[in-house]
Amino acid sequence: VFGDLIDSTLCVALNFSTMAAAAIGNTISDGAGIWSGQWLESKCKVLGFEEPKLTDAQQELPVTIRWRNVGQFIGITIGCILGCCPLLVMDPNAAVQHRKDKEREEAFESAISKVQEILQAEAVGLLLLNKERNELIASHQTSNLPASFHWGLDQGVIGHVANTGNFINIAEIKDESLYDPKLHDNYLNTGIAVQSILCMPIFKGGEVHGVVSVINKKSNHGTFTQKDEDVLSAICSHISVAVGDDKQSFNEVIEQCEKSMRTTGSPEFTSAASQRMATLFVPALEGIRTVLGAEATTLMLLDQETQELFSEVIDGPLPHHRTPVGVGVAGEAVQVGHVMNVDIADTEHSGWFQERHKNYQGSGLEVRSELVVPLFDTSRKCLGAIKCINKQEGTKFTQEDIDYVTEVAHHIGMMLEGPDAGLRRVLALTRHKMQSKAAMQAAELDRGAVMCNLVKAENLPSRSGPAQKRKFIDPYITFSIARGNPLKQQPGVEQRVMRSRNKDRKAAVRRFAKSLTVLEDSNPMWNESIALAFPKKFEDVPIEELWVHVLLWDYDSLSTDDLVAHAAFPLSEIRAGQMQEVAAHNLHPLPGSDSDLSKSRLWVAFDPCMPQSE
């Protein structure tokens, strides 16, 4: 009892540990036991229970010692059992909860103070939702606000945020429809006149649990910035964890992570960033529809788990809908990874228009023409598509329309990929430029490099399997320098190459020099000259042990590209100038593969950029 009482009071106040509470409680209990024992003995004597009068010899007898020890043991046991009885009615988690509540209160007080300091605001308030009273109640606030106040859910900006779950950032409150002179001209009777306000919701279990309101930015001409939004959103996410159950909050984070893994693009864990992005998409699609003269535009994103496209944002008379990958114009464009521009008057593509297009998605809209431009990340994996329906002037979207939407799709793809997408694309562009001989020489990387002159291929294998709609592969070639003849390696070549390519993505100079991708062609023409850098790790390796490994890939817009075939050429022969003439070479299946490559040929030649110094 003493230990629990101390743990839930003194230790919470002084921030002592539970072990300290147990030690203090044990000391008090022992002292109480000594005094109570004497009192109990005196009362027993009054009632006629006296200790037997034994001689010194009798007290030393074994039987006397044995029964004395047994009696003491029984007494201690009974005392311990009685001492445990309060556990039947005590809350074992009360002290822990009290300590957590105290720590949370201190954290909230510090958070409100820090928000005011970091965002340079005049006042900050944390309000939590009381569902029974259907209002917000102030939990913590800066010193210039009342110690306690209530706020109706139908009142002003704060009530609007609590009702909608969307944050609001207003630079001039008087210009907004939510402005109320009674609420904002003398905020909570403090004399504060609200000019700018940033209000962010706090979520718990997927529902709004409270609101943080930040009043009047002191710098930046009184306007809260996007950085302020992101900082406050991050703080609110931590507050939501603190006010909720630890296990529940953890599960919610895991669910959010799972959801992010199912959808394409970079996960946005702050409500501010995701809401801001969604807000920008709406006018962007409206602008596309206006420029193209289309009846409707839709931003479709890819659900990787279900392999379906779902409408994220729509501008026009269409309902939200889902389309399986490979079905319809949009599904086909995403599956093949290139633009599709079809219209009902085009006999080549008129087969795309079916009965469902006469009342498309139940909207009453009859589809006459459709332009779908895929969205790609830096690795050219498809994130979704922009779908434009019905060119109002003319039957088909023009090449100018395609170029415009393609440029827009490039920027939206960067937004979806994440904040570092721009840097990744700069790196990809740099790596591509470094594949030219001039760039290699300028960077002094040409010593030991090889120029790979890729001309064409013939009779490449087709895709197999009943689910494959497209018969021909989307081929591209990579070149790399390997130690040992790759054609004589054991099974597992594909896994080793995949690991090496993933590591190669972060390097400024590619170990794997890559050609362009030719879409759906078993007889592709490249006519490319690609510079292959010599890896520094092979500088001390005998040239007779090095080979140029040539890999044939099949591009996949939705998942990892497939390795189809390979060939290998001794670097010693290339350095000797024995492979400067373009010639046809056989392609070989991977170990464990049964692909028929008997008629497949690759036309390629190699030139040494400059002999490696001896």
Stockholm file with secondary structure:
# STOCKHOLM 1.0

chainA/1-614         VFGDLIDSTLCVALNFSTMAAAAIGNTISDGAGIWSGQWLESKCKVLGFEEPKLTDAQQELPVTIRWRNVGQFIGITIGCILGCCPLLVMDPNAAVQHRKDKEREEAFESAISKVQEILQAEAVGLLLLNKERNELIASHQTSNLPASFHWGLDQGVIGHVANTGNFINIAEIKDESLYDPKLHDNYLNTGIAVQSILCMPIFKGGEVHGVVSVINKKSNHGTFTQKDEDVLSAICSHISVAVGDDKQSFNEVIEQCEKSMRTTGSPEFTSAASQRMATLFVPALEGIRTVLGAEATTLMLLDQETQELFSEVIDGPLPHHRTPVGVGVAGEAVQVGHVMNVDIADTEHSGWFQERHKNYQGSGLEVRSELVVPLFDTSRKCLGAIKCINKQEGTKFTQEDIDYVTEVAHHIGMMLEGPDAGLRRVLALTRHKMQSKAAMQAAELDRGAVMCNLVKAENLPSRSGPAQKRKFIDPYITFSIARGNPLKQQPGVEQRVMRSRNKDRKAAVRRFAKSLTVLEDSNPMWNESIALAFPKKFEDVPIEELWVHVLLWDYDSLSTDDLVAHAAFPLSEIRAGQMQEVAAHNLHPLPGSDSDLSKSRLWVAFDPCMPQSE
#=GR chainA/1-614 SS CHHHHHHHTHHHHHTCCHHHHHHHHHHHHHHHHHHHHHHHHHHHHHTTCCCCCCCHHHHTSHHHHHHHHHHHHHHHHHHHHHHHGGGGTSCTTHHHHHHHHHHHHHHHHHHHHHHHHHTTEEEEEEEEEETTTTEEEEEEECTTSCSSCEEETTSHHHHHHHHHCCCEEESCGGGSTTCCHHHHTTBTTTTBCCCCEEEEEEEETTEEEEEEEEEEESSGGGCCCHHHHHHHHHHHHHHHHHHSCHHHHHHHHHHHHHHHHHBSSCCCCSHHHHHHHHHHHHHHHHHHHHHHTEEEEEEEEEETTTTEEEEEEEESSCCCCEEETTSHHHHHHHHHTSCEEEETTCTTTGGGCCGGGGGGGGSSCCCCEEEEEEEECTTCCEEEEEEEEEESSSSSCCHHHHHHHHHHHHHHHHHHHCTTHHHHHHHHHHHHHTTSHHHHHHTTCCTTCEEEEEEEEESCCBCCSTTCCCCBCCEEEEEEEEESCGGGCCSCHHHHHHHHHHHHTTCSSCSSEECCCCSSCSSCEEEEEEEECCCGGGTTSCGGGEEEEEEEEECCSSSCCEEEEEEEEEHHHHHTTTTCSCEEEECBCCTTCCCCCTTCEEEEEEEESSCCCC
#=GC SS_cons         CHHHHHHHTHHHHHTCCHHHHHHHHHHHHHHHHHHHHHHHHHHHHHTTCCCCCCCHHHHTSHHHHHHHHHHHHHHHHHHHHHHHGGGGTSCTTHHHHHHHHHHHHHHHHHHHHHHHHHTTEEEEEEEEEETTTTEEEEEEECTTSCSSCEEETTSHHHHHHHHHCCCEEESCGGGSTTCCHHHHTTBTTTTBCCCCEEEEEEEETTEEEEEEEEEEESSGGGCCCHHHHHHHHHHHHHHHHHHSCHHHHHHHHHHHHHHHHHBSSCCCCSHHHHHHHHHHHHHHHHHHHHHHTEEEEEEEEEETTTTEEEEEEEESSCCCCEEETTSHHHHHHHHHTSCEEEETTCTTTGGGCCGGGGGGGGSSCCCCEEEEEEEECTTCCEEEEEEEEEESSSSSCCHHHHHHHHHHHHHHHHHHHCTTHHHHHHHHHHHHHTTSHHHHHHTTCCTTCEEEEEEEEESCCBCCSTTCCCCBCCEEEEEEEEESCGGGCCSCHHHHHHHHHHHHTTCSSCSSEECCCCSSCSSCEEEEEEEECCCGGGTTSCGGGEEEEEEEEECCSSSCCEEEEEEEEEHHHHHTTTTCSCEEEECBCCTTCCCCCTTCEEEEEEEESSCCCC
//
